[in-house]
Amino acid sequence: MSDPLDTPASAPLPQIILELRDLVLAYFRQETIVPLKSLGRYILFGLVGALLLGTGFILLGVGSLRLLQTETGSTFRGDWSWAPYGIVFVALCVGGAIAWKARGARRARA
């Protein structure tokens, strides 16, 4: 019986090592680098969305505050000058609580 390593169809050892290295590198890229790129893209879109939503809520709050201060006449003058700030603060907290609750409800469905 002849030794299987002595057959002319088997490749030399350095070639097998190079093929193994190429196979391991390709597997590493497929299983780590490609998923990390898609995860990075997902995180980037999440951060940009959070930044834009935060900016929008800040502008909405400032706009609501200016609306209450200028369009209510003398209602919030003198001792009541703090009231527009409190109203806007409470309104933004309620909006945040609604968003938080909706996020939890969506997570419970999934």
C-alpha positions, 0 to 999 in steps of 0.5 A: 500500500502506498502512502497518500502523501507520496501521490503526485496529486497532493500539493506541496506543503508551502502551497497548502499553508498559503491556501490555508492562510488565504482561507483563514483571512477570507473567513476572518473578513467575511465573519468580522469585518463585513458585519462590523462595517454594517454595524458601524453604518447602523450606529452612524445613522442612529447617532445622526438621527438622535442629533437631528431629533435633539436639535428639533426638540430644542428648537421646538422648545425655544419656539414654544417658549417665545410663542408663550412669551410674546403672544400671550400679552400681559398674562405672563408678566411680573410674578408669572414670568416663570410660567412659560418656562415651566409650561415648556419644560412640562410639555417637553417632559410629557413628549419625552415620556410619550416617546419613551413609552412608545419605544417600550411598547414597540420593543414589547411587540417585537 
